[in-house]
């Protein structure tokens, strides 16, 4: 999947959960879901489930533990899609 399309899809998925609108508007690969967007851990689980549904992939516990930034989410999603 093309990088910009993947970022756009991730933005759509995280949008309902963000607490910092300005950080969301300036979202980049280095954006941290918890520190920058102020997403709490319960909502992070919801985001993981939404990512699984949106991309039709299965995320393991170690994937979830690593998925703290936009870049790590992109890397994990891309690897899962490539493995399909």
C-alpha positions as CSV (number, residue, x, y, z in Angstrom):
1,X,0.0,0.0,0.0
2,X,1.3,3.5,-0.9
3,X,2.6,5.4,2.1
4,X,0.3,8.5,1.9
5,X,-2.7,6.3,1.4
6,X,-1.8,4.3,4.5
7,X,-1.3,7.5,6.6
8,X,-4.6,8.8,5.4
9,X,-6.4,5.6,6.4
10,X,-4.7,5.5,9.8
11,X,-5.8,9.1,10.3
12,X,-9.4,8.1,9.7
13,X,-9.1,5.3,12.1
14,X,-7.5,7.3,15.0
15,X,-9.6,10.4,14.5
16,X,-12.5,9.5,16.9
17,X,-10.0,8.8,19.7
18,X,-7.7,11.9,19.7
19,X,-7.5,14.4,22.5
20,X,-5.2,16.9,20.9
21,X,-6.6,18.3,17.7
22,X,-3.6,20.4,16.8
23,X,-1.2,17.4,17.0
24,X,-3.7,15.4,14.9
25,X,-3.7,18.1,12.2
26,X,0.1,17.9,12.1
27,X,0.2,14.1,12.2
28,X,3.4,12.7,10.7
29,X,5.2,9.3,10.8
30,X,6.8,10.3,14.1
31,X,3.6,11.2,15.8
32,X,3.1,9.2,19.1
33,X,-0.4,8.0,19.7
34,X,-0.2,8.4,23.5
35,X,2.2,11.3,24.0
36,X,1.2,13.5,21.0
37,X,-2.4,12.6,20.4
38,X,-3.2,11.9,24.1
39,X,-5.0,8.6,23.2
40,X,-5.5,6.5,26.4
41,X,-4.6,2.9,26.6
42,X,-8.2,1.7,26.4
43,X,-8.7,3.6,23.2
44,X,-5.4,2.3,21.8
45,X,-6.9,-1.2,22.0
46,X,-10.0,0.1,20.1
47,X,-7.6,1.5,17.4
48,X,-5.8,-1.8,17.1
49,X,-9.2,-3.6,16.6
50,X,-10.2,-1.0,14.0
51,X,-6.9,-1.4,12.2
52,X,-7.4,-5.2,12.1
53,X,-10.9,-4.7,10.6
54,X,-9.9,-2.0,8.2
55,X,-6.9,-3.9,6.7
56,X,-8.3,-7.4,7.3
57,X,-5.2,-8.5,9.2
58,X,-4.5,-10.1,12.6
59,X,-2.3,-8.3,15.1
60,X,-0.4,-10.3,17.7
61,X,0.3,-9.0,21.3
62,X,3.9,-8.1,20.3
63,X,2.6,-6.1,17.4
64,X,0.2,-4.2,19.7
65,X,3.0,-3.4,22.2
66,X,5.1,-1.9,19.4
67,X,2.3,0.1,17.8
68,X,3.0,3.4,19.6
69,X,3.8,5.7,16.7
70,X,2.3,6.2,13.2
71,X,5.5,4.9,11.7
72,X,5.5,1.7,13.8
73,X,1.8,1.2,12.9
74,X,2.6,1.7,9.2
75,X,5.5,-0.8,9.4
76,X,3.4,-3.4,11.1
77,X,0.4,-3.0,8.8
78,X,2.6,-3.1,5.7
79,X,4.4,-6.3,7.0
80,X,1.1,-8.0,7.7
81,X,-0.3,-7.0,4.3
82,X,2.8,-8.3,2.5
83,X,2.6,-11.6,4.4
84,X,-1.0,-12.2,3.2
